[in-house]
Amino acid sequence: MRVIANNYASKVRALTVIILLGIVSLLSLVQPTKAQAIQDDSLTIVLKAIDYDTIQHVEFVPKPLYKARELTCSEIAKELLLMTTYCMELPEDKLSFILACKREGYFSQIPSDTSFDPEATLYATWLLKMLNF
């Protein structure tokens, strides 16, 4: 009898310890920690938009220039297209080069060539369209 009562008492103590540990762990999950308490008391800032009707300051945005890597119609046309977009004055020699590459409805890469080049035709036609030629 004594052995059974002693075994029963040790099981009850172990069960009590397990229940207490479970309650303590649940309480630690439910109660906020110090970090959570600090976050709850944090400052909230509300921003309101104000319309001043006019621009007070304009930043200068640099314009990247494209330089032709080689003397071909497509490369020169790319450079002139960007210059046209930035409303810059176009050099007459480069514009003459583009016009010298023009054939009957298409463009070639160099003035002495007569073969059709799709890239040169695309960029040169785009350029001439922007210039209202």
LOLO-136222 format. One record per residue (C-alpha): x, y, z. Coordinates in steps of 0.25 Angstrom, whole numbers, padded with zeros to 4 digits, always signed. Example, Ala and Ser with C-alpha at 12.3 -4.5 7.8 and 13.67 -1.06 7.14 Angstrom:
BEGIN
+0049-0018+0031 +0055-0004+0029 
// end
This chain:
BEGIN
+0000+0000+0000 +0011+0009+0004 +0018+0008-0010 +0005+0011-0017 +0002+0023-0009 +0017+0028-0011 +0016+0025-0026 +0002+0033-0027 +0008+0045-0019 +0020+0046-0029 +0010+0045-0041 +0002+0056-0035 +0014+0065-0032 +0019+0063-0047 +0005+0066-0052 +0004+0079-0044 +0018+0084-0049 +0014+0081-0063 +0001+0089-0061 +0008+0101-0054 +0019+0101-0066 +0007+0101-0076 +0000+0113-0069 +0013+0121-0068 +0016+0119-0082 +0002+0123-0086 +0003+0135-0077 +0016+0140-0084 +0009+0139-0098 -0003+0147-0093 +0004+0158-0085 +0011+0168-0094 +0026+0169-0092 +0034+0182-0090 +0037+0183-0105 +0022+0181-0108 +0018+0191-0098 +0028+0202-0104 +0022+0199-0118 +0008+0201-0112 +0011+0215-0106 +0018+0220-0119 +0015+0233-0126 +0006+0234-0137 +0008+0244-0148 -0003+0248-0157 +0002+0256-0170 -0007+0266-0177 -0006+0270-0191 -0005+0285-0194 -0007+0290-0208 +0001+0302-0211 -0004+0304-0225 +0010+0306-0232 +0023+0299-0232 +0033+0306-0223 +0045+0299-0228 +0050+0292-0240 +0061+0282-0239 +0071+0281-0251 +0071+0267-0257 +0083+0265-0266 +0080+0260-0280 +0089+0248-0284 +0094+0249-0298 +0096+0238-0307 +0108+0238-0316 +0109+0230-0328 +0119+0218-0327 +0121+0217-0342 +0118+0225-0354 +0106+0217-0358 +0092+0222-0361 +0085+0215-0350 +0095+0220-0339 +0095+0235-0344 +0079+0234-0345 +0079+0229-0330 +0088+0241-0326 +0079+0251-0334 +0066+0245-0328 +0071+0248-0314 +0075+0262-0318 +0062+0264-0324 +0055+0259-0312 +0063+0269-0303 +0060+0281-0313 +0074+0282-0316 +0079+0288-0330 +0083+0277-0339 +0097+0277-0346 +0095+0279-0361 +0106+0269-0365 +0100+0258-0357 +0086+0261-0363 +0092+0261-0377 +0098+0248-0374 +0084+0242-0371 +0078+0248-0384 +0090+0242-0392 +0086+0228-0387 +0072+0230-0392 +0068+0221-0404 +0054+0219-0410 +0046+0216-0398 +0057+0211-0389 +0070+0214-0383 +0084+0207-0384 +0095+0207-0373 +0105+0216-0381 +0103+0225-0393 +0111+0217-0402 +0103+0204-0399 +0090+0201-0407 +0084+0189-0398 +0072+0191-0389 +0076+0192-0374 +0063+0190-0365 +0070+0196-0353 +0075+0209-0361 +0061+0210-0367 +0054+0209-0354 +0062+0220-0347 +0064+0229-0359 +0049+0229-0362 +0045+0231-0348 +0055+0243-0347 +0049+0249-0360 +0035+0247-0355 +0039+0255-0343 +0045+0266-0351 +0033+0266-0360 +0041+0263-0373 
// end
